């Protein structure tokens, strides 16, 4: 079993050095070339590009991060109309150490890629390469490392807000600053994980050139919004602080993104048309760039195939979610039914495919957008933060005014919760909102066909921290499994 540890560790460490050989010949590319070394700026730049690779994979934002979240939260359901037996584990919350989320290995391979760049930047300011050039790469990799740890602790740890109030020693994940192929790191607390995430992000914000855009040094990157800039870092800080209940800081960082004026709200007319475009525009702060030629492309497991009623169609929109939208709300237009309109079922149309080729198609997946920043700030303001010139009502009404929805005259927690659910549905948010609000999942039997267990998931419950993979426990005696 020790050999497995060495193999897994070696894979994580060397993926930042080598990968599939099409990196420099196919556009766009996300994985790294066999020609890359970490001894030159060019190699470090290409390695930074490759560190984004797994974010686009089906083990992360290419499918399961979004789909699993929606199926667990009550936004999604399954039915016999389209049922290829996908998505059942998340739908039923049927996780065991032998069958759990694959986020663990996905995150740590990504972290190894980022660490290999960070650990090899020193002394590379040669010729035309400046310290700022190196710091821009460092900032990208600090963001990637923080983001991977953040997603991992959301998966395997209890919510930060619960831990602070009830169990400060509750375990999260190992925070890996330097990747050792033979290392056996122990889990740290959830609270420690968040402190380290914030530390990495604040350093990234401090060292990046505020005007840096990765396409300026990475010609193969066709989608500037698929790489980190200062607003990407600030958007993640706003989300992390929101999840921590740090209301003023969440509002401050949302304001930085809003006030940058780099992003523009989609109007009611635009909103139904923006999904499935080649490049994200308007609201998009950070996204996965989907392309069939990418090594990370998921084909029959890609998010655009699973959410298509003509594809596998397993993850379907649950009626309680649909019922939240009032007549005239353009967000209802981002749901579709089957081609013959015989099912009575709706599917999200946020991943309609780009029309790149015959099915299965591919799609960009939005990770951060401007609407979330307004929602973050509205919630923070409602809970006591202050921003000159902004109120919770005005921020929420930025959303409603661009969605054909009625404006609010007052805003409370229930309004915030409903608006976040409607706006960010099928983007992988709601389950983590419920977790940080310390609220249960409540599903009525009549609305959720084929649900065989865990109709309701109470809070608190051990279920909110998924089991660590048994394969990791077998090779690392320093890991402790989550309670059942």
The 8 nearest C-alpha neighbors of each residue, nearest first, counted from 0:
[[1, 3, 2, 474, 473, 4, 470, 5],
 [0, 2, 4, 3, 474, 5, 475, 473],
 [3, 1, 5, 0, 4, 6, 474, 7],
 [2, 4, 6, 0, 1, 5, 7, 474],
 [3, 5, 1, 7, 2, 6, 474, 8],
 [4, 6, 2, 8, 3, 7, 181, 9],
 [7, 5, 3, 9, 4, 8, 10, 2],
 [8, 6, 10, 4, 9, 5, 3, 11],
 [9, 7, 180, 5, 11, 10, 6, 4],
 [8, 10, 180, 6, 12, 11, 7, 5],
 [11, 9, 7, 13, 8, 12, 14, 6],
 [10, 12, 108, 8, 9, 111, 14, 13],
 [11, 13, 9, 111, 10, 14, 8, 15],
 [12, 14, 16, 15, 10, 11, 9, 17],
 [13, 15, 17, 16, 11, 12, 10, 18],
 [14, 16, 112, 13, 17, 46, 12, 115],
 [17, 15, 13, 14, 35, 36, 46, 31],
 [18, 16, 33, 32, 14, 31, 15, 13],
 [19, 17, 31, 32, 33, 14, 30, 20],
 [18, 20, 21, 32, 31, 22, 30, 33],
 [19, 21, 32, 22, 33, 18, 23, 31],
 [20, 22, 24, 19, 23, 25, 32, 28],
 [23, 21, 32, 28, 20, 31, 24, 30],
 [22, 24, 21, 25, 32, 20, 28, 26],
 [23, 25, 21, 22, 26, 20, 28, 27],
 [26, 24, 21, 27, 23, 28, 22, 292],
 [27, 25, 28, 219, 24, 292, 293, 23],
 [26, 28, 25, 219, 220, 293, 221, 29],
 [29, 27, 26, 22, 293, 30, 25, 219],
 [28, 30, 52, 49, 48, 51, 293, 31],
 [29, 31, 49, 52, 18, 22, 28, 19],
 [30, 32, 18, 49, 17, 22, 46, 19],
 [33, 31, 20, 22, 18, 34, 17, 35],
 [32, 34, 17, 35, 20, 18, 31, 19],
 [35, 33, 32, 36, 17, 20, 42, 31],
 [36, 34, 42, 32, 33, 16, 17, 37],
 [37, 35, 42, 38, 16, 34, 39, 43],
 [36, 38, 43, 42, 39, 119, 35, 116],
 [37, 39, 36, 42, 40, 43, 119, 123],
 [40, 38, 42, 41, 37, 43, 123, 36],
 [39, 41, 43, 42, 44, 123, 38, 128],
 [42, 40, 44, 39, 43, 45, 35, 37],
 [41, 43, 35, 36, 45, 39, 37, 44],
 [44, 42, 46, 40, 37, 45, 41, 116],
 [43, 45, 41, 47, 46, 42, 40, 48],
 [44, 46, 48, 42, 47, 43, 41, 49],
 [45, 47, 43, 49, 48, 44, 15, 42],
 [48, 46, 50, 44, 49, 45, 43, 136],
 [49, 47, 45, 46, 50, 51, 29, 44],
 [48, 50, 30, 31, 46, 29, 51, 47],
 [49, 51, 47, 112, 52, 48, 113, 109],
 [52, 50, 49, 54, 53, 48, 29, 55],
 [53, 51, 29, 30, 49, 50, 54, 55],
 [52, 54, 56, 55, 51, 109, 105, 59],
 [53, 55, 59, 52, 56, 51, 60, 287],
 [54, 56, 61, 53, 60, 287, 52, 295],
 [57, 55, 61, 53, 295, 58, 59, 54],
 [56, 58, 61, 62, 59, 297, 63, 301],
 [59, 57, 56, 63, 101, 62, 102, 105],
 [60, 58, 64, 57, 56, 63, 54, 61],
 [61, 59, 62, 64, 55, 54, 65, 56],
 [60, 62, 57, 56, 55, 59, 302, 301],
 [63, 61, 57, 302, 60, 301, 64, 65],
 [62, 64, 66, 67, 65, 58, 59, 57],
 [65, 63, 59, 60, 67, 66, 62, 68],
 [64, 66, 427, 68, 63, 426, 67, 62],
 [65, 67, 63, 69, 68, 64, 62, 70],
 [68, 66, 70, 89, 63, 69, 65, 64],
 [69, 67, 427, 71, 65, 66, 70, 430],
 [70, 68, 74, 75, 72, 66, 71, 67],
 [69, 71, 75, 90, 67, 68, 72, 89],
 [72, 70, 90, 68, 89, 69, 73, 67],
 [71, 73, 430, 69, 74, 70, 68, 440],
 [72, 74, 75, 71, 70, 442, 69, 440],
 [75, 73, 69, 317, 72, 320, 316, 70],
 [76, 74, 70, 316, 317, 69, 73, 315],
 [75, 77, 315, 317, 447, 314, 316, 70],
 [78, 76, 313, 315, 314, 448, 449, 447],
 [79, 77, 80, 448, 449, 81, 82, 76],
 [78, 80, 81, 82, 77, 449, 448, 313],
 [79, 81, 78, 82, 342, 77, 312, 344],
 [82, 80, 312, 79, 313, 78, 311, 83],
 [81, 83, 313, 84, 79, 80, 78, 312],
 [82, 84, 85, 311, 313, 81, 312, 86],
 [85, 83, 82, 87, 86, 313, 81, 311],
 [84, 86, 83, 87, 313, 82, 88, 311],
 [87, 85, 88, 89, 90, 84, 313, 314],
 [88, 86, 90, 89, 85, 91, 84, 77],
 [89, 87, 93, 91, 90, 86, 92, 94],
 [88, 90, 92, 67, 71, 91, 87, 86],
 [91, 89, 70, 87, 71, 88, 92, 86],
 [90, 92, 93, 88, 89, 452, 453, 87],
 [93, 91, 89, 90, 88, 94, 453, 71],
 [92, 94, 88, 91, 89, 95, 90, 452],
 [95, 93, 99, 98, 92, 88, 465, 466],
 [96, 94, 98, 97, 99, 466, 93, 465],
 [95, 97, 468, 469, 466, 98, 467, 99],
 [98, 96, 95, 469, 468, 99, 470, 94],
 [99, 97, 95, 96, 94, 100, 468, 93],
 [98, 100, 94, 95, 96, 468, 466, 97],
 [99, 101, 102, 98, 103, 465, 154, 468],
 [100, 102, 103, 104, 58, 99, 105, 468],
 [101, 103, 105, 100, 104, 106, 151, 58],
 [104, 102, 106, 101, 105, 151, 107, 100],
 [103, 105, 107, 106, 102, 108, 101, 7],
 [106, 104, 102, 103, 108, 107, 109, 101],
 [107, 105, 147, 109, 103, 104, 108, 102],
 [106, 108, 110, 104, 109, 105, 111, 103],
 [107, 109, 11, 111, 110, 105, 106, 104],
 [110, 108, 112, 106, 107, 111, 50, 105],
 [109, 111, 107, 144, 113, 112, 108, 114],
 [112, 110, 114, 108, 12, 109, 113, 11],
 [113, 111, 15, 109, 50, 115, 110, 114],
 [112, 114, 140, 110, 111, 116, 115, 50],
 [115, 113, 111, 117, 116, 112, 177, 118],
 [116, 114, 118, 112, 113, 117, 111, 119],
 [115, 117, 119, 114, 113, 118, 43, 120],
 [118, 116, 114, 119, 115, 137, 120, 113],
 [117, 119, 115, 116, 114, 120, 121, 177],
 [120, 118, 116, 117, 121, 115, 37, 38],
 [121, 119, 117, 123, 118, 116, 122, 133],
 [120, 122, 123, 119, 118, 124, 133, 117],
 [121, 123, 124, 120, 125, 119, 130, 38],
 [122, 124, 125, 121, 120, 40, 39, 128],
 [125, 123, 128, 129, 130, 122, 126, 133],
 [124, 126, 128, 123, 127, 129, 122, 40],
 [127, 125, 128, 124, 129, 123, 40, 130],
 [126, 128, 125, 129, 124, 132, 130, 40],
 [129, 127, 124, 125, 126, 132, 130, 40],
 [130, 128, 124, 132, 131, 127, 133, 125],
 [129, 131, 133, 132, 124, 134, 128, 123],
 [130, 132, 134, 129, 133, 135, 208, 207],
 [133, 131, 129, 135, 130, 134, 128, 136],
 [132, 134, 130, 136, 131, 135, 137, 120],
 [135, 133, 137, 131, 136, 132, 206, 207],
 [134, 136, 207, 138, 132, 137, 133, 131],
 [137, 135, 139, 133, 134, 138, 140, 47],
 [136, 138, 134, 140, 135, 139, 117, 141],
 [137, 139, 203, 141, 135, 136, 140, 207],
 [140, 138, 136, 142, 137, 141, 227, 143],
 [139, 141, 113, 143, 137, 142, 138, 144],
 [142, 140, 138, 144, 143, 139, 199, 203],
 [141, 143, 145, 139, 140, 144, 200, 146],
 [144, 142, 140, 146, 145, 141, 147, 139],
 [145, 143, 110, 141, 147, 142, 146, 140],
 [146, 144, 196, 142, 148, 143, 147, 149],
 [145, 147, 149, 143, 148, 144, 142, 150],
 [148, 146, 106, 144, 150, 149, 145, 143],
 [147, 149, 151, 145, 146, 150, 152, 144],
 [150, 148, 146, 152, 151, 147, 145, 153],
 [151, 149, 153, 147, 148, 152, 146, 154],
 [150, 152, 148, 154, 149, 153, 147, 155],
 [153, 151, 156, 155, 154, 149, 171, 150],
 [152, 154, 150, 151, 156, 155, 149, 158],
 [155, 153, 151, 152, 156, 465, 464, 150],
 [156, 154, 464, 465, 152, 153, 151, 171],
 [157, 155, 171, 464, 152, 153, 154, 170],
 [156, 158, 464, 463, 159, 162, 155, 161],
 [159, 157, 161, 160, 435, 434, 162, 156],
 [158, 160, 162, 161, 243, 163, 189, 190],
 [161, 159, 163, 158, 162, 243, 435, 164],
 [160, 162, 164, 158, 159, 163, 165, 437],
 [161, 163, 166, 159, 167, 165, 164, 160],
 [164, 162, 167, 160, 161, 165, 159, 166],
 [163, 165, 161, 162, 160, 166, 167, 159],
 [164, 166, 162, 161, 163, 167, 160, 169],
 [167, 165, 162, 168, 169, 163, 164, 161],
 [166, 168, 162, 163, 169, 165, 190, 164],
 [169, 167, 166, 188, 170, 162, 189, 190],
 [170, 168, 166, 188, 167, 189, 162, 171],
 [171, 169, 188, 189, 187, 168, 156, 186],
 [170, 172, 189, 156, 188, 152, 187, 186],
 [171, 173, 186, 187, 152, 174, 170, 151],
 [174, 172, 186, 187, 185, 184, 175, 171],
 [175, 173, 172, 176, 192, 148, 187, 195],
 [174, 176, 177, 173, 178, 110, 184, 107],
 [175, 177, 174, 178, 114, 110, 144, 111],
 [178, 176, 175, 114, 179, 118, 111, 115],
 [177, 179, 111, 175, 180, 114, 12, 176],
 [178, 180, 182, 181, 177, 8, 12, 9],
 [181, 179, 8, 9, 182, 5, 12, 178],
 [182, 180, 179, 5, 8, 183, 4, 9],
 [181, 183, 179, 180, 184, 178, 8, 4],
 [182, 184, 475, 477, 185, 181, 476, 478],
 [183, 185, 173, 182, 477, 186, 478, 475],
 [186, 184, 477, 478, 173, 187, 183, 172],
 [185, 187, 173, 172, 171, 478, 170, 184],
 [188, 186, 173, 171, 172, 170, 191, 185],
 [187, 189, 170, 171, 191, 190, 169, 168],
 [188, 190, 171, 192, 170, 191, 169, 159],
 [189, 191, 188, 193, 192, 194, 159, 167],
 [192, 190, 194, 188, 189, 193, 195, 187],
 [193, 191, 189, 195, 190, 194, 196, 188],
 [192, 194, 196, 190, 195, 191, 197, 189],
 [193, 195, 191, 197, 192, 196, 198, 190],
 [196, 194, 198, 192, 193, 197, 199, 191],
 [197, 195, 145, 193, 199, 198, 194, 192],
 [196, 198, 200, 194, 195, 199, 201, 193],
 [199, 197, 195, 201, 196, 200, 194, 202],
 [200, 198, 202, 196, 197, 201, 141, 145],
 [199, 201, 203, 197, 202, 198, 142, 204],
 [200, 202, 204, 198, 203, 199, 197, 205],
 [201, 203, 205, 199, 200, 204, 198, 206],
 [204, 202, 138, 200, 201, 205, 206, 141],
 [203, 205, 201, 202, 206, 207, 200, 229],
 [204, 206, 202, 203, 207, 201, 138, 208],
 [207, 205, 203, 134, 204, 202, 138, 208],
 [208, 206, 135, 138, 204, 134, 205, 209],
 [207, 209, 211, 210, 135, 206, 131, 229],
 [210, 208, 211, 229, 207, 228, 204, 230],
 [209, 211, 208, 212, 229, 228, 207, 213],
 [212, 210, 208, 209, 228, 213, 207, 135],
 [211, 213, 214, 215, 228, 210, 223, 227],
 [212, 214, 215, 216, 217, 226, 211, 223],
 [213, 215, 217, 216, 212, 218, 220, 223],
 [214, 216, 213, 217, 212, 218, 211, 220],
 [217, 215, 214, 213, 218, 44, 212, 220],
 [216, 218, 214, 219, 220, 215, 213, 44],
 [219, 217, 220, 214, 216, 215, 221, 213],
 [218, 220, 217, 221, 27, 26, 28, 214],
 [221, 219, 218, 217, 214, 222, 27, 223],
 [220, 222, 219, 223, 27, 214, 218, 26],
 [223, 221, 224, 225, 220, 278, 288, 226],
 [222, 224, 225, 214, 226, 221, 213, 220],
 [225, 223, 285, 222, 226, 286, 284, 283],
 [224, 226, 286, 223, 222, 287, 285, 288],
 [227, 225, 224, 223, 213, 228, 285, 222],
 [228, 226, 231, 139, 229, 225, 232, 213],
 [227, 229, 231, 230, 212, 211, 232, 226],
 [228, 230, 232, 231, 209, 204, 233, 207],
 [229, 231, 233, 232, 228, 256, 234, 284],
 [232, 230, 234, 228, 229, 233, 227, 284],
 [231, 233, 229, 235, 230, 234, 236, 204],
 [232, 234, 236, 230, 235, 231, 252, 237],
 [235, 233, 231, 237, 236, 232, 230, 253],
 [236, 234, 238, 232, 237, 233, 239, 231],
 [237, 235, 233, 239, 234, 238, 240, 232],
 [236, 238, 249, 252, 234, 240, 235, 253],
 [239, 237, 235, 241, 236, 240, 242, 234],
 [238, 240, 236, 242, 241, 237, 235, 243],
 [239, 241, 249, 243, 245, 237, 242, 238],
 [242, 240, 238, 244, 249, 243, 239, 245],
 [241, 243, 239, 240, 244, 435, 238, 159],
 [244, 242, 240, 241, 245, 160, 159, 239],
 [243, 245, 241, 246, 242, 240, 160, 249],
 [246, 244, 240, 243, 248, 241, 247, 249],
 [245, 247, 379, 249, 244, 248, 384, 250],
 [246, 248, 384, 250, 249, 245, 251, 379],
 [247, 249, 251, 250, 246, 245, 252, 240],
 [250, 248, 237, 240, 246, 241, 247, 252],
 [249, 251, 376, 253, 247, 248, 252, 379],
 [252, 250, 248, 254, 249, 253, 247, 255],
 [251, 253, 237, 255, 254, 249, 250, 233],
 [252, 254, 372, 250, 256, 237, 255, 251],
 [253, 255, 257, 251, 252, 256, 258, 250],
 [256, 254, 252, 258, 253, 257, 259, 251],
 [255, 257, 259, 253, 254, 258, 230, 234],
 [258, 256, 254, 259, 255, 260, 253, 372],
 [257, 259, 260, 255, 256, 254, 261, 253],
 [258, 260, 256, 261, 257, 255, 262, 230],
 [261, 259, 258, 262, 257, 263, 256, 255],
 [262, 260, 259, 263, 257, 256, 258, 281],
 [263, 261, 282, 281, 260, 369, 264, 283],
 [262, 264, 281, 282, 265, 261, 260, 369],
 [265, 263, 282, 281, 266, 369, 262, 370],
 [264, 266, 270, 269, 281, 282, 263, 267],
 [265, 267, 401, 269, 268, 270, 264, 402],
 [266, 268, 402, 401, 270, 269, 403, 329],
 [267, 269, 266, 270, 271, 272, 265, 329],
 [270, 268, 266, 272, 267, 265, 271, 273],
 [269, 271, 267, 272, 265, 273, 268, 266],
 [270, 272, 333, 269, 332, 273, 329, 268],
 [273, 271, 269, 270, 274, 268, 275, 276],
 [272, 274, 270, 271, 276, 269, 275, 279],
 [275, 273, 349, 276, 272, 350, 351, 271],
 [274, 276, 353, 352, 351, 362, 350, 273],
 [275, 277, 278, 274, 353, 273, 279, 363],
 [276, 278, 353, 275, 279, 363, 362, 288],
 [279, 277, 276, 222, 280, 363, 288, 224],
 [278, 280, 283, 276, 277, 224, 281, 286],
 [281, 279, 283, 282, 278, 273, 262, 263],
 [280, 282, 263, 262, 283, 264, 265, 279],
 [283, 281, 369, 368, 262, 263, 264, 280],
 [282, 284, 368, 280, 279, 281, 285, 367],
 [283, 285, 368, 367, 224, 231, 282, 369],
 [286, 284, 224, 367, 225, 366, 283, 231],
 [287, 285, 365, 225, 366, 364, 224, 288],
 [286, 288, 364, 363, 225, 55, 289, 365],
 [287, 289, 363, 225, 286, 290, 222, 364],
 [290, 288, 363, 362, 361, 287, 291, 296],
 [291, 289, 292, 293, 361, 296, 288, 362],
 [290, 292, 293, 296, 361, 289, 360, 355],
 [291, 293, 290, 294, 25, 296, 26, 27],
 [294, 292, 295, 296, 290, 291, 28, 27],
 [293, 295, 296, 292, 30, 29, 28, 19],
 [296, 294, 56, 293, 55, 297, 52, 53],
 [297, 295, 293, 294, 291, 298, 56, 290],
 [296, 298, 301, 300, 57, 299, 295, 56],
 [299, 297, 301, 300, 359, 296, 360, 304],
 [300, 298, 301, 359, 304, 297, 305, 311],
 [301, 299, 297, 298, 305, 302, 304, 57],
 [302, 300, 297, 298, 304, 303, 299, 62],
 [301, 303, 62, 305, 304, 61, 306, 300],
 [302, 304, 350, 301, 306, 305, 352, 361],
 [305, 303, 310, 307, 301, 302, 306, 359],
 [304, 306, 311, 312, 302, 307, 303, 310],
 [307, 305, 312, 303, 304, 314, 302, 346],
 [306, 308, 310, 312, 309, 304, 305, 303],
 [309, 307, 312, 337, 310, 306, 311, 346],
 [308, 310, 307, 312, 311, 337, 338, 304],
 [311, 309, 307, 304, 312, 308, 305, 306],
 [310, 312, 305, 313, 83, 304, 81, 309],
 [313, 311, 308, 306, 307, 305, 81, 310],
 [312, 314, 82, 81, 311, 77, 315, 85],
 [315, 313, 312, 306, 75, 77, 76, 86],
 [316, 314, 346, 76, 75, 77, 313, 345],
 [315, 317, 75, 346, 345, 74, 76, 318],
 [318, 316, 75, 76, 74, 319, 320, 315],
 [317, 319, 321, 320, 322, 446, 316, 74],
 [320, 318, 322, 321, 317, 323, 446, 74],
 [319, 321, 318, 322, 323, 74, 317, 316],
 [320, 322, 318, 323, 319, 324, 317, 316],
 [321, 323, 319, 320, 324, 318, 325, 317],
 [324, 322, 321, 320, 325, 319, 421, 417],
 [325, 323, 322, 321, 328, 331, 326, 421],
 [326, 324, 328, 327, 323, 404, 322, 331],
 [325, 327, 328, 324, 404, 331, 329, 403],
 [326, 328, 403, 329, 325, 404, 331, 324],
 [327, 329, 403, 404, 330, 326, 402, 325],
 [330, 328, 331, 332, 402, 403, 327, 267],
 [331, 329, 332, 328, 333, 402, 271, 270],
 [332, 330, 329, 333, 334, 328, 324, 321],
 [333, 331, 330, 329, 334, 271, 335, 328],
 [332, 334, 348, 331, 330, 271, 347, 349],
 [335, 333, 347, 348, 346, 332, 331, 345],
 [336, 334, 345, 346, 348, 347, 333, 337],
 [335, 337, 345, 344, 340, 346, 338, 308],
 [338, 336, 340, 308, 339, 342, 341, 335],
 [337, 339, 340, 336, 309, 308, 341, 335],
 [340, 338, 341, 337, 342, 336, 343, 308],
 [341, 339, 337, 338, 342, 336, 343, 344],
 [340, 342, 339, 343, 337, 338, 344, 336],
 [341, 343, 344, 340, 337, 80, 336, 339],
 [342, 344, 341, 340, 345, 336, 337, 80],
 [345, 343, 342, 336, 346, 315, 316, 337],
 [346, 344, 336, 335, 316, 334, 315, 347],
 [347, 345, 315, 316, 335, 334, 336, 348],
 [346, 348, 334, 349, 333, 335, 306, 316],
 [347, 349, 334, 333, 350, 351, 335, 346],
 [348, 350, 274, 347, 351, 333, 275, 425],
 [351, 349, 303, 348, 352, 362, 275, 274],
 [352, 350, 348, 275, 303, 349, 353, 274],
 [353, 351, 362, 361, 360, 275, 350, 354],
 [352, 354, 275, 355, 362, 276, 361, 277],
 [353, 355, 356, 352, 360, 357, 361, 275],
 [356, 354, 353, 360, 357, 361, 291, 352],
 [357, 355, 354, 360, 358, 359, 353, 291],
 [356, 358, 359, 360, 355, 354, 361, 352],
 [359, 357, 360, 356, 304, 310, 354, 298],
 [358, 360, 304, 298, 299, 357, 361, 310],
 [359, 361, 358, 352, 303, 355, 356, 354],
 [362, 360, 352, 289, 303, 290, 353, 291],
 [363, 361, 289, 352, 275, 350, 353, 303],
 [362, 364, 289, 288, 287, 365, 286, 275],
 [363, 365, 287, 286, 362, 366, 60, 288],
 [364, 366, 286, 367, 285, 287, 363, 283],
 [365, 367, 286, 285, 364, 368, 287, 426],
 [368, 366, 285, 284, 365, 283, 286, 234],
 [369, 367, 283, 284, 282, 370, 371, 366],
 [368, 370, 282, 372, 371, 264, 262, 373],
 [371, 369, 373, 372, 368, 374, 398, 264],
 [370, 372, 374, 369, 373, 368, 375, 367],
 [371, 373, 253, 375, 369, 370, 374, 376],
 [374, 372, 376, 370, 371, 375, 394, 377],
 [373, 375, 371, 377, 372, 376, 378, 370],
 [376, 374, 372, 378, 373, 377, 371, 379],
 [375, 377, 250, 379, 373, 374, 378, 380],
 [378, 376, 391, 374, 380, 394, 379, 375],
 [379, 377, 381, 375, 376, 380, 374, 382],
 [378, 380, 246, 376, 382, 381, 384, 377],
 [381, 379, 384, 377, 383, 382, 391, 378],
 [380, 382, 378, 379, 391, 383, 377, 411],
 [383, 381, 379, 380, 378, 384, 246, 412],
 [382, 384, 380, 381, 379, 385, 246, 247],
 [385, 383, 380, 247, 379, 246, 382, 250],
 [384, 386, 380, 383, 387, 247, 250, 389],
 [387, 385, 389, 388, 384, 250, 251, 390],
 [386, 388, 389, 385, 390, 254, 384, 251],
 [387, 389, 386, 390, 385, 393, 394, 391],
 [390, 388, 386, 387, 393, 394, 391, 385],
 [391, 389, 393, 392, 394, 380, 377, 388],
 [390, 392, 377, 394, 380, 381, 393, 395],
 [393, 391, 395, 390, 394, 410, 396, 409],
 [392, 394, 396, 390, 395, 391, 397, 389],
 [395, 393, 397, 391, 396, 377, 392, 373],
 [394, 396, 392, 398, 397, 393, 391, 377],
 [395, 397, 399, 398, 393, 394, 406, 400],
 [398, 396, 394, 395, 400, 399, 393, 401],
 [397, 399, 396, 395, 401, 400, 402, 370],
 [398, 400, 396, 404, 402, 401, 397, 406],
 [401, 399, 397, 398, 402, 396, 403, 404],
 [400, 402, 266, 267, 399, 398, 403, 397],
 [401, 403, 267, 399, 404, 329, 400, 328],
 [402, 404, 328, 327, 329, 267, 401, 400],
 [405, 403, 399, 328, 402, 400, 406, 327],
 [404, 406, 399, 407, 403, 400, 396, 325],
 [407, 405, 396, 399, 404, 408, 400, 395],
 [406, 408, 409, 396, 392, 405, 410, 395],
 [409, 407, 406, 392, 410, 396, 393, 405],
 [410, 408, 407, 392, 411, 391, 414, 406],
 [409, 411, 414, 392, 391, 407, 408, 412],
 [410, 412, 414, 413, 415, 409, 381, 378],
 [411, 413, 415, 414, 416, 410, 378, 381],
 [414, 412, 416, 415, 411, 417, 410, 418],
 [413, 415, 417, 411, 416, 412, 410, 418],
 [416, 414, 412, 418, 413, 417, 419, 378],
 [415, 417, 413, 419, 414, 418, 412, 420],
 [418, 416, 420, 414, 419, 415, 413, 421],
 [417, 419, 421, 415, 420, 416, 422, 414],
 [420, 418, 422, 416, 417, 421, 423, 415],
 [419, 421, 417, 418, 424, 423, 422, 429],
 [422, 420, 418, 419, 424, 423, 417, 323],
 [421, 423, 419, 420, 424, 418, 330, 370],
 [422, 424, 420, 426, 419, 421, 425, 428],
 [425, 423, 420, 426, 421, 422, 429, 427],
 [426, 424, 427, 69, 423, 65, 347, 66],
 [425, 427, 424, 423, 65, 428, 365, 366],
 [426, 428, 65, 68, 425, 69, 429, 64],
 [429, 427, 431, 430, 426, 432, 423, 424],
 [428, 430, 432, 431, 420, 433, 72, 427],
 [429, 431, 72, 433, 432, 68, 428, 434],
 [432, 430, 434, 433, 429, 428, 435, 153],
 [431, 433, 429, 435, 434, 430, 436, 428],
 [432, 434, 436, 438, 430, 431, 435, 437],
 [435, 433, 431, 437, 432, 436, 158, 438],
 [434, 436, 437, 432, 158, 433, 160, 242],
 [435, 437, 433, 434, 438, 432, 160, 431],
 [438, 436, 434, 435, 433, 458, 161, 439],
 [437, 439, 433, 436, 458, 434, 440, 457],
 [440, 438, 457, 458, 456, 441, 433, 437],
 [439, 441, 456, 455, 72, 457, 442, 73],
 [442, 440, 455, 439, 456, 443, 454, 73],
 [443, 441, 454, 455, 444, 73, 440, 447],
 [444, 442, 445, 446, 447, 441, 454, 455],
 [443, 445, 447, 446, 442, 454, 448, 450],
 [446, 444, 443, 447, 448, 442, 318, 450],
 [447, 445, 444, 443, 318, 448, 317, 442],
 [446, 448, 444, 76, 445, 450, 449, 443],
 [449, 447, 450, 78, 77, 446, 445, 76],
 [448, 450, 451, 78, 77, 447, 79, 76],
 [451, 449, 448, 452, 447, 91, 454, 90],
 [450, 452, 449, 91, 453, 454, 448, 90],
 [453, 451, 91, 454, 450, 92, 93, 455],
 [454, 452, 455, 456, 91, 92, 451, 450],
 [455, 453, 442, 452, 456, 450, 441, 444],
 [454, 456, 441, 453, 440, 442, 457, 439],
 [455, 457, 440, 439, 453, 441, 454, 458],
 [458, 456, 439, 459, 460, 455, 440, 438],
 [459, 457, 439, 460, 438, 437, 456, 440],
 [458, 460, 457, 437, 461, 439, 463, 438],
 [459, 461, 458, 462, 457, 463, 456, 464],
 [460, 462, 463, 464, 483, 482, 459, 481],
 [463, 461, 460, 464, 465, 483, 456, 92],
 [462, 464, 461, 157, 460, 465, 156, 434],
 [465, 463, 155, 156, 157, 462, 461, 154],
 [464, 466, 155, 154, 462, 463, 467, 94],
 [467, 465, 96, 481, 95, 99, 468, 464],
 [466, 468, 96, 480, 469, 465, 155, 481],
 [469, 467, 96, 470, 471, 99, 97, 466],
 [468, 470, 96, 472, 471, 97, 473, 467],
 [469, 471, 473, 468, 472, 474, 97, 96],
 [472, 470, 469, 473, 474, 468, 475, 467],
 [471, 473, 469, 475, 474, 470, 478, 476],
 [474, 472, 470, 471, 475, 469, 476, 0],
 [475, 473, 4, 471, 472, 1, 0, 476],
 [474, 476, 472, 477, 183, 473, 478, 471],
 [475, 477, 478, 472, 474, 473, 183, 479],
 [476, 478, 185, 475, 183, 184, 479, 186],
 [479, 477, 185, 476, 475, 472, 186, 480],
 [478, 480, 477, 481, 186, 472, 476, 185],
 [481, 479, 467, 482, 478, 466, 472, 96],
 [480, 482, 466, 483, 479, 467, 464, 465],
 [483, 481, 461, 480, 466, 464, 462, 479],
 [482, 461, 481, 462, 466, 480, 95, 465]]
